[in-house]
Structures are given as C-alpha cells and as structure tokens.
C-alpha cells in the first residue's frame, strides 16, 4: 500500500501536451470572440477573425510565458490543478498588468499627473485580476487535457 501512495501523482505524454496547447488556444479564441461580439456591431467575419487571432496569440503566449514556469513546476513534481491555475493566474496577471502600465512604468508614457497615474495603476490592477481569472481557467483546461493521475 505504501508503494501505491508513493506513486500517486500526475503524468502526461507529448501528444496530450500538444492537445492541451490546442485546448488552451481554443479557450482563448472563444474568449476573444465573445469580447469582439460584445465590443460593437459584431459581424460574423469579425467574430471569426477574433477567434483565430485570439487562439493563435493565446497559444503563443502560453508557450512563451507560462511554458517555462510550467516546466519548472513539472520538474519539481508540482503537477496538480492548483499549480496549473496558479501559474495561469500569475502569468496572466503579470502580462496584462505590464501591458497596461507601459511595461510597469519602464517605457515612455504620455505626460500625466500623479493622481491620474495612481488611478491608471488601480484600474490596471483591477482589470488584470479579472483577466488573471480567465488565465487560470485556461491553465485548468490545459491541465485537465494534458494530465492523468498515475497510481
């Protein structure tokens, strides 16, 4: 019995990892399509383009940003759903916050006063928290497709 408990964990294969990347891109494309439909006078072509662009950008972002973090977690035997959601949330939060704050204030910003800058940061954090939730959802979907429990 002790050996069985020691072997418990999650494992994946290369084909399931590829399917998970596709599933993550699919969820990102669906979210992008919904945002395009909400954002104005939606056309079928606009929604389709939003889906394709959202899926491709989501897949590329997962590989570039969350991929290295997940490789470290995988090597450390942290392969559960909580880790997948946490990595998705942290990656999404940092990416969206940096995008809304001119690279965390490192790049040139338009001239602004300190109050406006404070409200810009508050808005960026609030928006990034919402998008981090969506990123956590993408991480969970990808984890569910990629991993199976080993006994």
N, C-alpha and C positions, 0 to 999 in steps of 0.2 A: 504494500500500500504506500509506503514512504517513497518508493521509486516512482510510482504513478503521480504523486503530488509534486515531486521534484521536476517532472517533465511537463507539468502544466504550463501553458503559455500560448503564444500565438506564432504562427509561421505563415509564410507567403511563398509564392513562386513568381518567376519573372512574368509569366503570362497574366497572372492575376494583378500584378503591379501595373502592367500596361492597361488592363481593363479598368483598374481603379483610376488611372490618369484620364482615361476617356470618360468615366463616370463623373469625375470632378469637373472636367470641361463641360460636360452636359449640364450639370447643375449651374455652373457659371453662365452658360449660354441661356438657360431658362431664366435666370435672374436678370440678365441683360435684356432679354426680350420683354419681360414684364416691365422693366424700367422704361424701355422705349415706348411700349404701349401706353404707359401712364403719362409719359412726358409730353405729349402733344397730340396732334392729329395723326393717329397711327395709320400706317399703310402696311399692307401685307409684305411688301418688299422691305420696308424699313424694319419691321419686326424680324424678318428672316436675316437681314444683314446684321442686326443687333445680336441675334442668336449666334451666328457664325463668328463674328468678331469677339463676342463675349466668351465663347467656348475656346477659341484659339488663345486669347490673352490669358484666360484662367489657366489653361494647361501650361502655357509658357511660364507663368508666374509661379505655379506650383513647383515646377521643375527648378526654377532659378532661386526662389526664396525659401520655400518650405522644404524642398528636397534635401538640401544639406542638413537642415535641422532634424529631419526625419531619419536620415542615415545615421546620425549620432544616436538618436533615441533607439533605433533598431539595434545598433551595435551594443548599446547598454542594456538590452533586453527590456526596454520600456516600449512595449508594442500594443498596449491596450487602447480602448476607445477614449479614455480620459486624456491620454497623451496625444492622440490624434486631434482631439478637439482643442486642446491647449496649444499645440503647435499651430493649428489653423488660426486660432484666435489671435495669438501673439503675432504671427506673420501678417495677418490681415490688418490688425491694429497698427502695427509699425509702418506698413506700406501705405495705408490710407492717411495716417497722420502726417507722415513725411511728404506725401503728395499735396496735402492741403496747406502745409506750413512752409512752403518753399524749402524743402529739404531740411526741416527742423530749424529754419532760420539761417541756414548756411549759404543759401543763394540769394541774389539780389531781389529785394521785394520793392513794391511801389512805396513811395513815401507815405507814412501813416503815423498817427499819434499813438501814445501808449495805451489809451483806453480802447481804441479800435483794434490794436494788436491783441490786447487781452481777450476781447470778445471773439476775435478770429480764432485764437487758440481754444477758447471754450467751445466754440462751435465745431472746430476740427476734432476735438476730443470726443464730443458727443456723437458726431457723425461716425467717427472711427469705431466707437464702441458698438454701434448698430451694425456696421459692416464687419466687425470682428465676429459678431454672432453668425453672420452669413458665412464667413470664412471657416468658423468652427463647424458649421453644418457641412460644408464641403469636405472638411477633414474627416468628419464622421462617415460620410457616404463613401469616401475613398477607402477608409479603413475597413468598412464592412465588406466592400467588394474584394479587397486585397487579402485580408487575413482570415484564417481559420484557426480554431482552437486545436491544440495538439494535446493528446492525453498520454 
